[in-house]
Amino acid sequence: MNPASLEARDAQSVIHGLTNLKRHLELGPTVIERGHGVWVTDNHGREYLEAMSGLWCISLGYGEQRLAAVAAKQMAQLAYYPLISHKSHPAAIELAEKLLVIAPAPMSRVWFANSGSEANDCAVRLAWYYWNAVGKPAKRKLLAHRQSYHGNTIASASLSGVSYNHAGFGLPLPGFLHVACPHFYRGAKPDESESAFTQRLLADLEARILFEGADTIAAFFTEPIIAAGGVIVPPAGYFDGLQALLKKHDILLVCDEVVTGFARTGHMFGSTAMNIVPDMLVCAKGLSGAYIPISALMINERVFQAIARQSDELGVFGLTMTYCGHPVASAVAREAIRIYETEDFPARVRRLEAPFLGGLRELASHPLVGEVRGMGLLAGVELVRSKVMREPFDENQKIGAVCAAICEKHGLILRAIGDTLALCPPLVISEAEIAELLKRLRLALDETAATLRV
Ligand SMILES: Cc1ncc(COP(=O)(O)O)c(C=O)c1O
């Protein structure tokens, strides 16, 4: 690396997440300088089709001038005001009102934060506050799925069921418990039907609740589709059974829609797609189309009434962060929702699901592809050593990463999650761009297979 290059300067100055920090000193980064629609360009002028929306987030694509214009206008008018101590501003009010109207289940109030991690962290805090308020302070434990991803603050990393969040950090914290991931392809026993698999998982979950004691469990966190854990779509009936169990044992349900919110699945929220009626709902990413950091936590009337009573008793609701409901972020998010609605992005995604997922499913006949799964414009393609036996590759071969690197060589950016290739293109992608994505992916799969043969 030329020491004056952006690559070398990055290696000498920036710490990168989900990166081998030592190897990064030799490899340096791919430096992306600009974007338009689903395309990004690096500092050497190479163009890539960004099939991961950056990090599952730039839903309206790059270069959306309406969002830039709203941000500039709001910055000029009121760049900042806090939401503490009975103060407010129109941008937060308008966004909160809109979220309550489009929420997939009856919701009563909105709490704003800056990232999905923070909003999940706040949801943990609110679950604890809620159970204190209703006189059940022993309900403290939190349940989530193995392989789920809920973020990277201490609480949200503890909720996450992926080991890279925990290893080396001494996490999860005590009281954050993980149950089986509802992934039929990987979790089913030989000859087990999908419904038998679902029933087994739910029976195991109930046994776990009874073992821990329902009177010690505050909430269950779930994504409608487990995204960063490998794009796993739980089987039909799973969420019905899960919700019945949580109701029976009086455990709050928090739905993490950080990836699935805002039309990603072909519905405004994944909860609608999966028939989930949560007590709290977390959204971020697509909320502002990633043009600016903002997240929201919606809570239902049951939770709101209890926390309002408790804050009255304590004199104050002791939760705040400087940038909660930042006016610029709120205005951008409100505009993003206007675009999702006026251009009917849920319908657009439902229309594009056939060419996108259908095209990926055609790859299921490829010798490396074990399972293609997904919904709307969200998909996972799992690579396997043996299709018949569903035998995975040796982890050390890092086949997913090898294939993702070959994709990048062909101008396609996706993300390897273990040996699953995750795809989550901007919702503005056209049919022609989907065809291009599929062409490049097939080419990369063929090349990956060829490297294995030599
Ligand atoms: C489902 C889910 N929840 C929470 C988060 C954390 O959001 P953030 O990275 O904005 O903190 C993510 C991030 O990918 C996510 O996928």
The ligand as an SDF file (V2000), in Angstrom:
LIG
                    3D

 16 16  0  0  0  0  0  0  0  0999 V2000
  -32.3040   -6.9810   13.7600 C   0  0  0  0  0  0  0  0  0  0  0  0
  -31.3210   -5.9560   14.2020 C   0  0  0  0  0  0  0  0  0  0  0  0
  -31.4930   -5.3530   15.3730 N   0  0  0  0  0  0  0  0  0  0  0  0
  -30.6470   -4.4070   15.8230 C   0  0  0  0  0  0  0  0  0  0  0  0
  -29.5480   -4.0450   15.0830 C   0  0  0  0  0  0  0  0  0  0  0  0
  -28.6020   -3.0200   15.5970 C   0  0  0  0  0  0  0  0  0  0  0  0
  -28.8240   -1.8230   14.9430 O   0  0  0  0  0  0  0  0  0  0  0  0
  -27.6540   -0.7180   14.9140 P   0  0  0  0  0  0  0  0  0  0  0  0
  -26.5300   -1.3150   14.1650 O   0  0  0  0  0  0  0  0  0  0  0  0
  -28.3200    0.4470   14.2420 O   0  0  0  0  0  0  0  0  0  0  0  0
  -27.3100   -0.4210   16.3050 O   0  0  0  0  0  0  0  0  0  0  0  0
  -29.3300   -4.6490   13.8370 C   0  0  0  0  0  0  0  0  0  0  0  0
  -28.1640   -4.2670   13.0110 C   0  0  0  0  0  0  0  0  0  0  0  0
  -27.8620   -4.8670   12.0070 O   0  0  0  0  0  0  0  0  0  0  0  0
  -30.2160   -5.6470   13.4040 C   0  0  0  0  0  0  0  0  0  0  0  0
  -29.9980   -6.3090   12.2580 O   0  0  0  0  0  0  0  0  0  0  0  0
  1  2  1  0
  2  3  1  0
  2 15  2  0
  3  4  2  0
  4  5  1  0
  5  6  1  0
  5 12  2  0
  6  7  1  0
  7  8  1  0
  8  9  2  0
  8 10  1  0
  8 11  1  0
 12 13  1  0
 12 15  1  0
 13 14  2  0
 15 16  1  0
M  END
$$$$
